[in-house]
Structure formats: structure tokens, C-alpha cells
């Protein structure tokens, strides 16, 4: 059960971080960026949900640090990978799958 909770928290973190990335004027995935209010609202809601899920398994400080590291990882990965695949949504899917597979292989503490 704990793996399922961790995997859902990772997925929520990816969704939220990606929505915040898609609000940028320099993003190269969508033809027009998402609205700032929509993107940052999704970011806030998904990270609060992920934090709440992680609180059921970890100390609040550990949950906060895991989420902070995940957000930084997603934003760095998106900014490095997306320019090689302009106007494509595949890297978003692959990044989500790669994160979940990494968690399956090495356990949640890989991150």
C-alpha cells in the first residue's frame, strides 16, 4: 500500500510541476502557454495533495524535502529534454513513466 501512495504522490508532483512549466512563455510543448492562474492553481492543489499523501507515510519534514527535490528534478528535466522534442507531448509521458519505474526498481528512496 505504501508504494501505491508514493507512486500517486510522484504522479501528482509531475502533473503539478508540468502545469507550472506550461505557464511559462518559453515553454515549447504547447503553441500557447497555459493561463497563469490555471497552471499555478493546479500546481498548488496537486502539491498539497501529494504532501498530504506523503504525510501518511513520512515525517512532515521528510515529505516536504521529497516534494522539493521532485519539483526541482521535474523542472530541470523538462528544461533540458523538451528543447530536443519541440511541440511534442511525449517527453511529458516518458518523464512520468520514468519516475514511476525508477521508484519501482529502486524504491521510493531513490529520490
C-alpha positions, 0 to 999 in steps of 0.5 A, spaced: 500 500 500 505 504 501 508 504 494 501 505 491 501 512 495 508 514 493 507 512 486 500 517 486 504 522 490 510 522 484 504 522 479 501 528 482 508 532 483 509 531 475 502 533 473 503 539 478 510 541 476 508 540 468 502 545 469 507 550 472 512 549 466 506 550 461 505 557 464 511 559 462 512 563 455 518 559 453 515 553 454 515 549 447 510 543 448 504 547 447 503 553 441 500 557 447 502 557 454 497 555 459 493 561 463 497 563 469 492 562 474 490 555 471 497 552 471 499 555 478 492 553 481 493 546 479 500 546 481 498 548 488 492 543 489 496 537 486 502 539 491 498 539 497 495 533 495 501 529 494 504 532 501 498 530 504 499 523 501 506 523 503 504 525 510 501 518 511 507 515 510 513 520 512 515 525 517 512 532 515 519 534 514 521 528 510 515 529 505 516 536 504 524 535 502 521 529 497 516 534 494 522 539 493 527 535 490 521 532 485 519 539 483 526 541 482 528 534 478 521 535 474 523 542 472 530 541 470 528 535 466 523 538 462 528 544 461 533 540 458 529 534 454 523 538 451 528 543 447 530 536 443 522 534 442 519 541 440 511 541 440 511 534 442 507 531 448 511 525 449 517 527 453 511 529 458 509 521 458 516 518 458 518 523 464 512 520 468 513 513 466 520 514 468 519 516 475 514 511 476 519 505 474 525 508 477 521 508 484 519 501 482 526 498 481 529 502 486 524 504 491 521 510 493 528 512 496 531 513 490 529 520 490 
